[in-house]
Amino acid sequence: MFEAFGTVERVSIVTDRDTGRAKGFGFVEMSGDAEADRAINALNGKDLDGRNLTVNEARPKGDRGSGGGGGSRQNNRW
C-alpha cells in the first residue's frame, strides 16, 4: 500500500508480547520525507478492510501530549 508513494525501507507491526497478536498499529519507514508526506496525505482516513486508517508521522513518546495515564508517584501529588 505504501510502495505506491515511494520506497519502503522498513515495516514494523506492533504485537502484544503475551498473545503475539497485532495491536492494530505499526510503523512504516520510507526512504525520504517527500515520499512519506505523500503517503500520509493519500492514506490518512482511507478504508482498509472496513477500518479507517490513521496515518501520521511518528513522534517520540515524550512528545505525545498529556493524554493517557500513568506517571510515577515521585512526579505526581497523591
N, CA, C and O atoms as a GROMACS GRO file, in nm:
protein
  312
    1MET      N    1   0.082  -0.119   0.000
    1MET     CA    2   0.000   0.000   0.000
    1MET      C    3   0.087   0.127   0.000
    1MET      O    4   0.058   0.222  -0.072
    2PHE      N    5   0.193   0.128   0.080
    2PHE     CA    6   0.279   0.246   0.089
    2PHE      C    7   0.377   0.256  -0.028
    2PHE      O    8   0.423   0.365  -0.060
    3GLU      N    9   0.408   0.143  -0.091
    3GLU     CA   10   0.503   0.144  -0.202
    3GLU      C   11   0.457   0.228  -0.319
    3GLU      O   12   0.538   0.270  -0.401
    4ALA      N   13   0.328   0.252  -0.329
    4ALA     CA   14   0.276   0.336  -0.437
    4ALA      C   15   0.328   0.479  -0.426
    4ALA      O   16   0.320   0.555  -0.523
    5PHE      N   17   0.382   0.517  -0.310
    5PHE     CA   18   0.426   0.654  -0.286
    5PHE      C   19   0.576   0.668  -0.273
    5PHE      O   20   0.628   0.779  -0.258
    6GLY      N   21   0.648   0.556  -0.278
    6GLY     CA   22   0.793   0.561  -0.271
    6GLY      C   23   0.850   0.433  -0.215
    6GLY      O   24   0.779   0.334  -0.196
    7THR      N   25   0.979   0.436  -0.188
    7THR     CA   26   1.050   0.319  -0.139
    7THR      C   27   1.025   0.299   0.010
    7THR      O   28   1.047   0.389   0.090
    8VAL      N   29   0.978   0.180   0.044
    8VAL     CA   30   0.957   0.145   0.184
    8VAL      C   31   1.085   0.080   0.235
    8VAL      O   32   1.129  -0.023   0.183
    9GLU      N   33   1.145   0.141   0.335
    9GLU     CA   34   1.270   0.090   0.391
    9GLU      C   35   1.245  -0.021   0.493
    9GLU      O   36   1.317  -0.121   0.495
   10ARG      N   37   1.143  -0.003   0.579
   10ARG     CA   38   1.118  -0.099   0.685
   10ARG      C   39   0.974  -0.088   0.731
   10ARG      O   40   0.915   0.020   0.730
   11VAL      N   41   0.917  -0.202   0.772
   11VAL     CA   42   0.782  -0.207   0.829
   11VAL      C   43   0.790  -0.283   0.960
   11VAL      O   44   0.854  -0.387   0.969
   12SER      N   45   0.724  -0.230   1.062
   12SER     CA   46   0.720  -0.294   1.192
   12SER      C   47   0.576  -0.296   1.241
   12SER      O   48   0.517  -0.190   1.264
   13ILE      N   49   0.519  -0.414   1.256
   13ILE     CA   50   0.384  -0.429   1.309
   13ILE      C   51   0.396  -0.455   1.459
   13ILE      O   52   0.465  -0.549   1.500
   14VAL      N   53   0.330  -0.375   1.539
   14VAL     CA   54   0.339  -0.388   1.684
   14VAL      C   55   0.246  -0.500   1.730
   14VAL      O   56   0.128  -0.502   1.696
   15THR      N   57   0.302  -0.592   1.809
   15THR     CA   58   0.225  -0.706   1.858
   15THR      C   59   0.225  -0.709   2.011
   15THR      O   60   0.315  -0.655   2.076
   16ASP      N   61   0.123  -0.772   2.065
   16ASP     CA   62   0.113  -0.792   2.208
   16ASP      C   63   0.217  -0.897   2.250
   16ASP      O   64   0.223  -1.004   2.190
   17ARG      N   65   0.296  -0.867   2.349
   17ARG     CA   66   0.404  -0.960   2.385
   17ARG      C   67   0.352  -1.089   2.447
   17ARG      O   68   0.420  -1.191   2.442
   18ASP      N   69   0.232  -1.087   2.504
   18ASP     CA   70   0.176  -1.208   2.565
   18ASP      C   71   0.106  -1.297   2.464
   18ASP      O   72   0.122  -1.420   2.468
   19THR      N   73   0.028  -1.237   2.374
   19THR     CA   74  -0.051  -1.317   2.280
   19THR      C   75   0.012  -1.328   2.142
   19THR      O   76  -0.019  -1.420   2.067
   20GLY      N   77   0.101  -1.235   2.109
   20GLY     CA   78   0.160  -1.234   1.975
   20GLY      C   79   0.070  -1.176   1.869
   20GLY      O   80   0.107  -1.169   1.752
   21ARG      N   81  -0.050  -1.133   1.908
   21ARG     CA   82  -0.145  -1.076   1.813
   21ARG      C   83  -0.113  -0.929   1.788
   21ARG      O   84  -0.065  -0.858   1.876
   22ALA      N   85  -0.141  -0.885   1.665
   22ALA     CA   86  -0.118  -0.745   1.629
   22ALA      C   87  -0.206  -0.655   1.714
   22ALA      O   88  -0.322  -0.686   1.740
   23LYS      N   89  -0.149  -0.542   1.757
   23LYS     CA   90  -0.223  -0.445   1.838
   23LYS      C   91  -0.305  -0.348   1.754
   23LYS      O   92  -0.382  -0.269   1.808
   24GLY      N   93  -0.290  -0.352   1.623
   24GLY     CA   94  -0.370  -0.265   1.536
   24GLY      C   95  -0.295  -0.143   1.488
   24GLY      O   96  -0.356  -0.052   1.431
   25PHE      N   97  -0.164  -0.139   1.510
   25PHE     CA   98  -0.085  -0.028   1.456
   25PHE      C   99   0.057  -0.076   1.430
   25PHE      O  100   0.099  -0.182   1.476
   26GLY      N  101   0.127   0.005   1.355
   26GLY     CA  102   0.265  -0.028   1.322
   26GLY      C  103   0.335   0.094   1.268
   26GLY      O  104   0.282   0.206   1.272
   27PHE      N  105   0.454   0.073   1.218
   27PHE     CA  106   0.537   0.181   1.167
   27PHE      C  107   0.589   0.144   1.029
   27PHE      O  108   0.629   0.031   1.004
   28VAL      N  109   0.588   0.243   0.939
   28VAL     CA  110   0.642   0.226   0.806
   28VAL      C  111   0.749   0.333   0.788
   28VAL      O  112   0.722   0.452   0.804
   29GLU      N  113   0.871   0.290   0.757
   29GLU     CA  114   0.980   0.385   0.730
   29GLU      C  115   1.000   0.393   0.580
   29GLU      O  116   1.019   0.292   0.513
   30MET      N  117   0.996   0.516   0.530
   30MET     CA  118   1.014   0.538   0.387
   30MET      C  119   1.149   0.605   0.365
   30MET      O  120   1.208   0.660   0.458
   31SER      N  121   1.198   0.600   0.241
   31SER     CA  122   1.333   0.647   0.214
   31SER      C  123   1.348   0.799   0.218
   31SER      O  124   1.460   0.849   0.229
   32GLY      N  125   1.239   0.873   0.209
   32GLY     CA  126   1.251   1.019   0.210
   32GLY      C  127   1.129   1.086   0.268
   32GLY      O  128   1.020   1.029   0.270
   33ASP      N  129   1.147   1.209   0.315
   33ASP     CA  130   1.037   1.284   0.375
   33ASP      C  131   0.927   1.314   0.275
   33ASP      O  132   0.809   1.307   0.309
   34ALA      N  133   0.963   1.347   0.151
   34ALA     CA  134   0.862   1.380   0.050
   34ALA      C  135   0.774   1.259   0.022
   34ALA      O  136   0.652   1.273   0.008
   35GLU      N  137   0.834   1.141   0.014
   35GLU     CA  138   0.758   1.019  -0.009
   35GLU      C  139   0.665   0.992   0.108
   35GLU      O  140   0.548   0.957   0.090
   36ALA      N  141   0.717   1.009   0.228
   36ALA     CA  142   0.635   0.986   0.348
   36ALA      C  143   0.518   1.083   0.353
   36ALA      O  144   0.406   1.044   0.386
   37ASP      N  145   0.543   1.209   0.319
   37ASP     CA  146   0.436   1.310   0.318
   37ASP      C  147   0.328   1.274   0.218
   37ASP      O  148   0.209   1.289   0.246
   38ARG      N  149   0.368   1.226   0.101
   38ARG     CA  150   0.269   1.185   0.000
   38ARG      C  151   0.185   1.068   0.053
   38ARG      O  152   0.063   1.067   0.035
   39ALA      N  153   0.249   0.972   0.116
   39ALA     CA  154   0.176   0.857   0.170
   39ALA      C  155   0.080   0.901   0.280
   39ALA      O  156  -0.035   0.856   0.283
   40ILE      N  157   0.125   0.988   0.368
   40ILE     CA  158   0.039   1.037   0.476
   40ILE      C  159  -0.083   1.107   0.418
   40ILE      O  160  -0.196   1.079   0.458
   41ASN      N  161  -0.060   1.198   0.323
   41ASN     CA  162  -0.171   1.274   0.264
   41ASN      C  163  -0.269   1.186   0.189
   41ASN      O  164  -0.389   1.212   0.190
   42ALA      N  165  -0.219   1.082   0.124
   42ALA     CA  166  -0.306   0.996   0.043
   42ALA      C  167  -0.377   0.890   0.126
   42ALA      O  168  -0.490   0.853   0.094
   43LEU      N  169  -0.314   0.839   0.230
   43LEU     CA  170  -0.369   0.723   0.301
   43LEU      C  171  -0.441   0.755   0.432
   43LEU      O  172  -0.522   0.674   0.478
   44ASN      N  173  -0.415   0.868   0.491
   44ASN     CA  174  -0.481   0.901   0.617
   44ASN      C  175  -0.633   0.911   0.597
   44ASN      O  176  -0.680   0.986   0.512
   45GLY      N  177  -0.707   0.835   0.675
   45GLY     CA  178  -0.853   0.835   0.666
   45GLY      C  179  -0.910   0.735   0.566
   45GLY      O  180  -1.031   0.718   0.559
   46LYS      N  181  -0.824   0.669   0.490
   46LYS     CA  182  -0.871   0.571   0.392
   46LYS      C  183  -0.918   0.443   0.462
   46LYS      O  184  -0.876   0.413   0.574
   47ASP      N  185  -1.005   0.370   0.395
   47ASP     CA  186  -1.059   0.245   0.447
   47ASP      C  187  -0.967   0.129   0.410
   47ASP      O  188  -0.923   0.118   0.296
   48LEU      N  189  -0.938   0.043   0.506
   48LEU     CA  190  -0.864  -0.081   0.481
   48LEU      C  191  -0.938  -0.193   0.553
   48LEU      O  192  -0.937  -0.200   0.676
   49ASP      N  193  -1.000  -0.278   0.477
   49ASP     CA  194  -1.074  -0.392   0.534
   49ASP      C  195  -1.177  -0.348   0.638
   49ASP      O  196  -1.193  -0.411   0.742
   50GLY      N  197  -1.248  -0.239   0.607
   50GLY     CA  198  -1.354  -0.193   0.696
   50GLY      C  199  -1.309  -0.106   0.812
   50GLY      O  200  -1.390  -0.070   0.898
   51ARG      N  201  -1.181  -0.072   0.816
   51ARG     CA  202  -1.129   0.016   0.924
   51ARG      C  203  -1.064   0.138   0.862
   51ARG      O  204  -0.993   0.128   0.762
   52ASN      N  205  -1.089   0.254   0.922
   52ASN     CA  206  -1.026   0.376   0.874
   52ASN      C  207  -0.883   0.384   0.924
   52ASN      O  208  -0.857   0.365   1.043
   53LEU      N  209  -0.791   0.411   0.832
   53LEU     CA  210  -0.651   0.424   0.869
   53LEU      C  211  -0.623   0.561   0.929
   53LEU      O  212  -0.679   0.662   0.885
   54THR      N  213  -0.538   0.564   1.027
   54THR     CA  214  -0.481   0.689   1.076
   54THR      C  215  -0.333   0.681   1.042
   54THR      O  216  -0.260   0.598   1.096
   55VAL      N  217  -0.290   0.767   0.952
   55VAL     CA  218  -0.151   0.767   0.907
   55VAL      C  219  -0.093   0.903   0.939
   55VAL      O  220  -0.143   1.005   0.892
   56ASN      N  221   0.013   0.904   1.019
   56ASN     CA  222   0.079   1.029   1.054
   56ASN      C  223   0.226   1.003   1.082
   56ASN      O  224   0.270   0.888   1.086
   57GLU      N  225   0.300   1.109   1.102
   57GLU     CA  226   0.441   1.096   1.134
   57GLU      C  227   0.456   1.053   1.278
   57GLU      O  228   0.392   1.109   1.367
   58ALA      N  229   0.542   0.955   1.301
   58ALA     CA  230   0.565   0.907   1.438
   58ALA      C  231   0.635   1.016   1.518
   58ALA      O  232   0.719   1.089   1.467
   59ARG      N  233   0.597   1.025   1.643
   59ARG     CA  234   0.658   1.120   1.735
   59ARG      C  235   0.718   1.043   1.853
   59ARG      O  236   0.666   0.938   1.890
   60PRO      N  237   0.825   1.094   1.910
   60PRO     CA  238   0.881   1.027   2.029
   60PRO      C  239   0.778   1.022   2.141
   60PRO      O  240   0.690   1.109   2.149
   61LYS      N  241   0.787   0.924   2.227
   61LYS     CA  242   0.689   0.908   2.335
   61LYS      C  243   0.671   1.034   2.417
   61LYS      O  244   0.558   1.064   2.457
   62GLY      N  245   0.775   1.108   2.443
   62GLY     CA  246   0.766   1.229   2.524
   62GLY      C  247   0.692   1.343   2.457
   62GLY      O  248   0.652   1.437   2.526
   63ASP      N  249   0.670   1.337   2.327
   63ASP     CA  250   0.606   1.446   2.252
   63ASP      C  251   0.460   1.419   2.222
   63ASP      O  252   0.403   1.488   2.137
   64ARG      N  253   0.398   1.324   2.286
   64ARG     CA  254   0.262   1.285   2.252
   64ARG      C  255   0.155   1.358   2.330
   64ARG      O  256   0.037   1.324   2.318
   65GLY      N  257   0.191   1.455   2.409
   65GLY     CA  258   0.090   1.527   2.486
   65GLY      C  259   0.066   1.462   2.620
   65GLY      O  260   0.138   1.371   2.659
   66SER      N  261  -0.035   1.509   2.689
   66SER     CA  262  -0.060   1.461   2.825
   66SER      C  263  -0.172   1.359   2.832
   66SER      O  264  -0.224   1.332   2.940
   67GLY      N  265  -0.210   1.302   2.719
   67GLY     CA  266  -0.316   1.201   2.720
   67GLY      C  267  -0.272   1.074   2.790
   67GLY      O  268  -0.153   1.054   2.815
   68GLY      N  269  -0.365   0.990   2.822
   68GLY     CA  270  -0.332   0.865   2.889
   68GLY      C  271  -0.312   0.886   3.036
   68GLY      O  272  -0.343   0.992   3.090
   69GLY      N  273  -0.263   0.786   3.099
   69GLY     CA  274  -0.244   0.797   3.243
   69GLY      C  275  -0.104   0.759   3.280
   69GLY      O  276  -0.015   0.753   3.196
   70GLY      N  277  -0.087   0.735   3.405
   70GLY     CA  278   0.042   0.686   3.449
   70GLY      C  279   0.128   0.794   3.507
   70GLY      O  280   0.081   0.898   3.552
   71GLY      N  281   0.253   0.767   3.504
   71GLY     CA  282   0.347   0.854   3.569
   71GLY      C  283   0.388   0.791   3.700
   71GLY      O  284   0.320   0.702   3.751
   72SER      N  285   0.498   0.836   3.753
   72SER     CA  286   0.543   0.779   3.879
   72SER      C  287   0.491   0.859   3.995
   72SER      O  288   0.453   0.976   3.980
   73ARG      N  289   0.488   0.798   4.109
   73ARG     CA  290   0.442   0.869   4.229
   73ARG      C  291   0.532   0.986   4.264
   73ARG      O  292   0.488   1.083   4.326
   74GLN      N  293   0.659   0.977   4.226
   74GLN     CA  294   0.752   1.086   4.254
   74GLN      C  295   0.710   1.213   4.184
   74GLN      O  296   0.727   1.322   4.238
   75ASN      N  297   0.654   1.201   4.065
   75ASN     CA  298   0.622   1.318   3.986
   75ASN      C  299   0.479   1.368   4.004
   75ASN      O  300   0.444   1.475   3.955
   76ASN      N  301   0.397   1.292   4.074
   76ASN     CA  302   0.258   1.330   4.092
   76ASN      C  303   0.228   1.347   4.241
   76ASN      O  304   0.286   1.280   4.326
   77ARG      N  305   0.138   1.435   4.269
   77ARG     CA  306   0.094   1.454   4.408
   77ARG      C  307  -0.030   1.368   4.430
   77ARG      O  308  -0.127   1.381   4.355
   78TRP      N  309  -0.028   1.284   4.529
   78TRP     CA  310  -0.139   1.193   4.554
   78TRP      C  311  -0.218   1.242   4.669
   78TRP      O  312  -0.317   1.180   4.707
   0.00000   0.00000   0.00000
